[in-house]
Amino acid sequence: MEEIMNTIIFACSTLRKELLAAMKENNNHTPIFFLPREVHTDPKFLHTYVQDKIDRFCQVDRIVICTSGCGGGTIGLTATTAKIVIPRTRDCLDILLSGNSLSTLERNYEGVFFTDSWLDFTRNSPLDLDKLEAERGKEGAAKFIKKLYGRINQFYIIDTGCYDLTPVRKYVRRMAHILNGTVEEIQGQYGILKKIAKNQFDEDFLILRKGDTVPHGFTFPVSTK
C-alpha cells in the first residue's frame, strides 16, 4: 500500500495491540503516538493534552485522532495545524467492536466490557478487585463492588485475537461471581483500526479541514442490545 509520510496518529493506549496488528497487516509505518493512561479518567485533560499536541505538529498534513468521543474530551478540538480525522465512535469500546460499518454496530450499554488492555487499566486503578480485597477483605470488597455496580452484572470479554484471554477470563469471572452475573465472549473486529491502517476514511470518520473544530454530536448513533 502507499505510505503517506505526512500523517501521524494519536491513539488511546487501550487500543495498542489491535492498532499495531492492523498496521502490521497492512505494512503501514505511519508514526503512532500513544496517549498517557491519565487521559482516560479526565476528559478535560484529554482535550488539553491532545490540542497541545495538535498545535505543536506543524509539518504534517493529516492527524488521525484515534480516541473518538471519550466522555466529550474530543469535542471542541481544533484543526490548527493540519487536517484532522477522527472516528465517529463514542469510545474505544465502539472502536474494538466495530466491523465494516458503524451503522451495524450494536452494544449493550448496561454491560461491562473487558480486554487485556482494559484489565491492565483496571488493575492500575483503586477499583482493582485484588487491591480492594487486600484493603477491605473479601467480604468488604464484595460489598463495595456490589454497591459500585448496582444492578449491572453483565460482563463481556472482547476477543480481538490479539491477546491471551486466560487472565481476562479469570478476573472477569471473579467479578461476575460477586455480582451473580454473566460472562459472554464476543468478537472484536476493530474495523475502525483496520480502516485507519488502510487509509480508508469513509462515512465512519469525521474529517475536519484545517481551521475546523470537532462539533457536538459528531458520533455515529449506535444500536443498543
Legacy VTK file of the C-alpha trace (Angstrom):
# vtk DataFile Version 3.0
C-alpha trace
ASCII
DATASET POLYDATA
POINTS 225 float
0.000 0.000 0.000
1.025 3.589 -0.454
2.532 5.060 2.694
1.559 8.624 3.497
4.578 10.205 5.150
2.824 13.378 6.288
0.293 11.622 8.512
0.555 10.918 12.241
-1.743 9.006 14.574
-2.691 9.723 18.181
-4.234 6.654 19.801
-5.557 5.521 23.155
-3.189 3.076 24.849
-6.052 0.588 25.306
-6.003 0.098 21.518
-2.271 -0.554 21.265
-2.237 -4.262 20.364
-5.101 -4.069 17.896
-3.831 -0.945 16.152
-0.313 -2.325 15.849
-1.720 -5.589 14.465
-3.750 -3.716 11.843
-0.786 -1.545 10.878
1.494 -4.568 10.538
-1.045 -6.445 8.432
-1.222 -3.513 6.011
2.501 -2.711 6.059
1.671 0.776 7.284
4.510 2.576 9.070
2.740 5.830 9.895
4.101 7.213 13.210
1.847 6.436 16.190
1.807 8.371 19.458
0.010 6.539 22.265
-1.668 8.788 24.801
-0.807 8.521 28.505
-3.060 6.452 30.747
-4.165 9.529 32.712
-6.262 10.947 29.869
-8.741 8.087 30.331
-10.107 9.407 33.591
-10.238 13.117 32.796
-11.925 14.353 29.572
-10.696 17.900 30.207
-7.110 16.684 30.462
-7.614 14.618 27.309
-8.807 17.711 25.452
-5.958 19.903 26.691
-3.314 17.246 26.061
-4.423 16.380 22.523
-4.979 20.016 21.493
-1.485 20.883 22.693
-0.055 18.070 20.580
-2.072 19.166 17.543
-0.768 22.711 17.922
2.838 21.504 18.036
2.813 19.470 14.808
3.390 21.964 12.022
4.911 19.717 9.335
2.136 17.177 8.824
-0.909 17.299 6.569
-3.195 14.918 8.456
-3.615 13.968 12.110
-5.666 10.874 12.914
-7.034 11.053 16.456
-7.970 7.538 17.486
-9.719 8.347 20.762
-13.243 9.091 19.438
-15.905 10.584 21.768
-14.253 9.654 25.073
-16.529 11.426 27.524
-16.722 14.536 25.369
-12.991 15.158 25.628
-12.551 15.486 21.873
-15.418 17.951 21.369
-14.013 21.370 20.547
-10.633 20.157 19.325
-9.478 22.463 16.540
-7.502 21.522 13.451
-4.966 24.312 13.935
-2.031 22.808 12.054
-3.400 20.051 9.828
-6.481 18.198 8.676
-7.968 16.083 11.491
-9.565 12.670 11.058
-11.468 11.167 13.997
-13.663 8.046 14.227
-17.355 8.739 14.774
-17.387 6.327 17.702
-18.470 7.051 21.266
-15.414 5.488 22.879
-12.649 2.926 22.485
-15.028 0.026 23.076
-17.008 1.027 19.980
-13.730 1.033 18.069
-12.907 -2.516 19.176
-16.436 -3.745 18.426
-16.655 -2.028 15.030
-16.942 -4.009 11.819
-17.293 -2.897 8.214
-19.658 -0.043 9.094
-20.677 1.759 12.277
-24.260 1.643 11.007
-24.400 -2.033 12.014
-22.698 -1.668 15.400
-24.693 -2.949 18.370
-23.713 -2.728 22.015
-25.187 -3.328 25.444
-24.591 -0.048 27.261
-25.508 -1.661 30.572
-22.721 -4.201 30.194
-19.129 -4.110 31.407
-16.527 -4.798 28.720
-13.000 -6.108 29.153
-9.925 -6.756 27.048
-6.427 -7.352 28.373
-5.706 -3.635 27.998
-8.816 -2.743 29.980
-7.849 -5.331 32.582
-4.444 -3.691 32.867
-6.122 -0.315 33.252
-8.389 -1.707 35.987
-5.506 -3.337 37.830
-3.738 0.010 37.968
-6.774 1.765 39.433
-8.078 1.953 43.027
-11.049 -0.183 41.917
-8.944 -3.275 41.236
-10.536 -6.286 42.918
-7.234 -7.560 44.325
-6.463 -4.165 45.856
-9.936 -3.934 47.336
-9.650 -7.393 48.871
-6.247 -6.537 50.332
-7.637 -3.341 51.863
-11.115 -4.468 52.930
-11.017 -8.246 52.984
-13.066 -10.417 50.639
-16.407 -9.627 52.241
-15.726 -5.901 52.386
-14.518 -5.860 48.796
-17.594 -7.765 47.637
-19.872 -5.330 49.461
-18.090 -2.377 47.838
-18.260 -3.940 44.363
-21.988 -4.639 44.727
-22.627 -1.045 45.752
-20.436 0.277 42.931
-22.034 -1.755 40.142
-25.610 -1.763 41.416
-27.765 -3.842 39.078
-25.099 -4.018 36.383
-23.854 -7.594 36.222
-23.421 -8.459 32.546
-19.772 -8.838 31.577
-18.361 -9.098 28.077
-14.858 -10.129 27.064
-13.950 -8.700 23.669
-11.879 -11.281 21.806
-9.847 -9.405 19.203
-7.405 -12.247 18.610
-4.533 -10.028 19.729
-4.046 -11.235 23.301
-4.295 -14.203 25.671
-7.830 -14.499 27.017
-6.910 -16.638 30.041
-6.060 -13.935 32.631
-9.004 -11.816 31.487
-11.418 -14.726 31.863
-10.111 -15.477 35.346
-10.516 -11.898 36.549
-13.900 -11.245 34.960
-15.367 -14.489 36.293
-14.431 -13.417 39.816
-16.262 -10.135 39.290
-19.294 -11.883 37.824
-19.382 -14.334 40.734
-19.553 -11.479 43.257
-22.387 -9.826 41.337
-24.184 -13.061 40.462
-23.724 -12.026 36.859
-22.949 -13.475 33.455
-19.851 -13.551 31.263
-20.020 -13.618 27.478
-17.170 -13.622 24.990
-17.803 -11.581 21.851
-15.749 -10.938 18.752
-14.000 -7.629 18.331
-13.197 -6.984 14.677
-11.735 -3.496 15.359
-12.840 -2.454 11.874
-12.130 1.234 12.528
-8.476 0.466 13.217
-8.226 -1.637 10.067
-9.639 1.262 8.057
-7.074 3.601 9.608
-4.321 1.173 8.669
-5.634 1.120 5.094
-6.069 4.922 4.961
-9.724 4.181 4.255
-11.536 7.168 5.732
-15.210 6.814 4.844
-18.503 7.833 6.464
-17.372 6.243 9.747
-14.972 9.163 10.230
-15.300 12.878 10.804
-12.848 14.754 8.588
-12.007 18.321 9.558
-10.302 20.775 7.289
-7.614 22.979 8.760
-9.301 25.573 10.950
-12.410 23.475 11.670
-13.481 22.284 15.134
-14.900 18.953 16.343
-18.635 19.634 16.887
-21.097 18.271 19.412
-22.995 15.226 18.181
-20.309 14.031 15.771
-20.515 10.409 16.905
-22.477 7.791 14.995
-25.702 6.602 16.715
-25.186 3.054 17.971
-27.953 0.491 18.378
-28.398 -0.913 21.880
-28.970 -4.564 22.585
LINES 1 226
225 0 1 2 3 4 5 6 7 8 9 10 11 12 13 14 15 16 17 18 19 20 21 22 23 24 25 26 27 28 29 30 31 32 33 34 35 36 37 38 39 40 41 42 43 44 45 46 47 48 49 50 51 52 53 54 55 56 57 58 59 60 61 62 63 64 65 66 67 68 69 70 71 72 73 74 75 76 77 78 79 80 81 82 83 84 85 86 87 88 89 90 91 92 93 94 95 96 97 98 99 100 101 102 103 104 105 106 107 108 109 110 111 112 113 114 115 116 117 118 119 120 121 122 123 124 125 126 127 128 129 130 131 132 133 134 135 136 137 138 139 140 141 142 143 144 145 146 147 148 149 150 151 152 153 154 155 156 157 158 159 160 161 162 163 164 165 166 167 168 169 170 171 172 173 174 175 176 177 178 179 180 181 182 183 184 185 186 187 188 189 190 191 192 193 194 195 196 197 198 199 200 201 202 203 204 205 206 207 208 209 210 211 212 213 214 215 216 217 218 219 220 221 222 223 224
